[in-house]
Amino acid sequence: MSSEKQAEVTKAMINGTNGFWTCRLEFLSESYPNLVYRLEYIESVNREFYVGCYDEKNSYKIIEIDNTLHECLLSLPVE
């Protein structure tokens, strides 16, 4: 991913930007009940999908992914 695209997606995840839909996913484990792993998920209007998190150096890392998570989120019941 280009550094320009990395900066654009990071800005959208952290600050919110038109053209992107974002949400935070939280994962819990029975093995580690006091630990919550948070992952930012973002979709662009161009059907691009990304996840973001802080890496071990406390810098923000963006990874482009396929539409698998998008399809999974669509199948969840709405409450």
Buried (B, 14 or more C-beta within 10 A) or exposed (E): EEEEBBEBBBEBBEEEBEEBEBEEEEEEEEEEEEEEEEBBBBBBEEEBBBBBEEEEEEEBEBEEEEEEBBEEEEEEEEE
